[in-house]
Amino acid sequence: MRLFLMLFLGTSQARLPYVLLKAAFGFMLLMTGCAHYPVNQVRQHATPQPEYRGGGLPDDARNDQLLLLLTFSGGGTRAAAFSYGVLEALRDTKVSIGGAERRLVDEVDWISGVSGGSFTAAYYGLFGDRIFKDFELRFLKRNVQGDLTRATLFNPINWGKLFSPYYDRSDLASDYYNRNVFDGHTFGDIAARKGPRIVINATDMVHGTRFSFTQNVFDTICSDLSSFPVARACAASSAVPILLSPITVRNYAGNCGYRMPPELLEAMEPPRDVSTRRIDLANNMAPFLDSKRKPYIHLVDGGVADNLGIRAALERVTLMGDCWTTLKKARQENVHKIVFVVVNAETETDDKWDRFEKIPPFAAMLESYSSIAIQRYNMETVALLSESFPRWAEEIRKGRCGPGNISTKPGACGDIEFYLIQVRFEALNDESERNFLKHLSTSFALKSEEVDRLRSAARKIFTESRELQRLIRDLH
């Protein structure tokens, strides 16, 4: 073979390494020219009923009097495993609904995922109960971080790709997730299952606004979500700034005849009595409507805008004007119990520098900055959600019952209850276990026993929650 190469290349044995190196360099240049991120498809015509909107999918199997919403936070494999433990607990929790015993997991209507939590949400949205059979081996207990590092450092084909200005580390990660985790599936495949609504959240790098992968959002940029790879959405949601590159989405706004819904038009050009927050949220969409000024949308980690995934629900209600209008849009007018399960795998701030006089290094300062910002924003978001419940309940009663005396007896039109089940490390009584889980890495690589401890902790916290026990009693 070596002799053949020498004759074919017309060179001596001494020059062979140089020629091979030159050939390898030429191959890398070729790959550099070919490498490009997959471009989201344009939608030529805005249709009134696109395949994957944010309003909820009809499913006769789920009870229409119970609305169950899950939010899975960011935090790498730690968050993915913690969220997975909650799904296991929901699978094992039996409740009586309409006189029939049901698994609580079968009543889930909507899951919002961020970063690490987006992988659990997306996998369940695609495969349903299959997640309990192979998600551990395919993702949770797999050294994803190591696989991506090896693909970056030791694969010459990827070296060439990464030299391209149109392909970077997050694109490489997306390709990996597409092959090894999500089997090439798209959001259209999630919609075809008619399971719970799955919302994957990222952040627009330039404007800092939340970008959710729903057809409602893709309508504004005249694009088709049904053909968009789930893996690429999860790569965007977990694209931690500095460590990973942004994921790029094309903006085709203005090319499909899209018309803003009346509720959003009203919010963008409001009367004086409309809340300032609603005006601000509506106008956050303005940059996306101008594809000439913003032809590309660069997306980074969803935790930058909202690490809990709750804002997707909060902001939807605000934009719609009130909770009753939101429920009608989602065809959930008959709901009597609305349950939020907030899974929060946040990191604890390291206080060791309080005991040293010397100036902390830059890395410690950067870590503290991001942890403090996320923690405080998480607290405010949960408080905002909880404080909204009484107002939302009143809006539903007025909308559903009309004027006059409103009965709140079970089954009456004014019967509406909200439940907030928080699954977070703080709920653990065992201090050593609590501290151990809080300080686990937020990378995509954990030991098998660490994953199991996270799952076990999530199940324990969820099943022992007072709000869950109240819900079970009320359902009976």
PyMOL commands that set and color helices and strands:
alter all, ss='L'
color gray80, all
select helices_A, chain A and resi 2-9+13-34+76-92+104-107+116-140+144-153+156-162+169-180+187-193+215-220+230-237+262-268+276-283+286-289+302-304+311-320+323-329+352-355+362-401+425-427+431-438+448-463+466-475
alter helices_A, ss='H'
color red, helices_A
select strands_A, chain A and resi 66-72+94-97+100-103+108-114+197-204+210-212+247-250+296-300+337-344+417-424
alter strands_A, ss='S'
color yellow, strands_A
deselect
rebuild
show_as cartoon
